Amino acid sequence: MCFYNKNRIPLKAAFGVRSRNIPNRIKAMLAHDIPVILAIGPNFPIPLRKHKLAFYNKTEEGYEKIAETAAHFVVVTGFESEWLRISSWGREYYINFYEYQNYVKKHSCSLVSNICYIKKRK
């Protein structure tokens, strides 16, 4: 039995949405104060490759690349223009959404790089 049903929580969750719907789903979930879990999948179909997605810090001059990752889950806490504000291990970073889409398209796939879509049950 589903956790939400068992505990009478009026939500429904599924992993994965169509790539073109991800921005709208993220914005809707944030607007309803629902956590957004973003999967940055491994390189696919060959996980041993070394392609990674950049994490940035926001500075007065713009955004500064400070880290890279693959095969990692983060929580999206905001969506500002083309930038996703995320939390990873309790620290705030930014991901360029277009870089994320490019990473998924070229180095991973939407089966392992996507969001956990949570919505209110009708």
N, C-alpha and C positions, 0 to 999 in steps of 0.2 A: 504494500500500500504506500502511496506517495506521502512524503513528510507533510506536505501542505494539507492534504485531505485528513490525515490522521490527527493533526493538531488543529484542524478547523481554521486554517489560515486561508483567506480568500485570494490566494495568488496561484499562479501557474507558471512553471519554468520549463524552458527547453534550451538546449545548446544549439546555437547556429541559426543564423538568418541569412538571407541573400545579401551578397556584398553591397548591392546598391541601397539596401534598406538599413544598413548598420548605422549611418549617421542619425537618421530619424528615430530609430529604436533607442539609441543612446540618449538622445535629447529628451525623448518621451519618458524614459525611465528616470533620468535625473530630475525632470520636472515633477514627477510623482514621488520623489525621494526614495527611489528604489535603487539599491546598489547595482553597479554595472561591473561585471567581471569580464575582463578582456583577456583572451588567450593569445599569446604571441607564440605560435607553434614552432616546432623544430623545423629544420630544413627538410623538405619533402620532395621527392621520394627517397633521397639519400641523406639521412640524418647526420652523417659524419662531416658534411660540408660545414664551412665556418661562417656562413652569412649571418649577420645579426642586425637587429633594429636598434637605432640610436635613441638614447634618453638624453634629454636636455634640461638645463637649469635656465630659468628666466632671469635675465640681467637687465640693466638699464639700457644697454645697447641692443638687446634682442634676446636671442636664445643661444646658449653655449652648450655644445655637445660634451657630455661628461661620462657617459657609459654606453655600453651596448649589451644586448641580450638576445637570446633565442630560447625557446622552450621554457616559457615563464608566464605566470598569471599575474595580472595587476588589477587594481580597482580604479575605474575611471571616476574622478570626482568633479570634473567640469569639462565643458566643450566650448572653447573660445576660438572662433573663426576656424582656422585649420588645425588648431592645437588641442590635443587631449591633455588635460591635467590629470595626472595619475598618482596613485600611491603604490609604492613597491617597498615592501619590508618597512613600512611606516614612514618612508621618506617621500617627499613630493618631487615629481619630475614632470616633464612634458614630452609628448610624442607628437611628431608631425603626422597628421592623419593620412596625408598623401604618401608619405614614406611608408607608413604601415600598409596601406593598400598595395603599394609597389612591392614591399617585402612579401606579402601574401601571394601576390600574382607571380612573382619571379622565383622566390626561394622556398615557399611553403605552400599551403593550400587552405581553402576555406573550411575543410573538414577538421583541421587542427588549429587554425587561427581564426577565431570568431568570438562572439560574445555569448554569455549565458543570458538569454532573453527571459525576463520575468515580467509578467503582466497580471493585472487584476482579473480574477475569474468573473465571468459574466453571470 
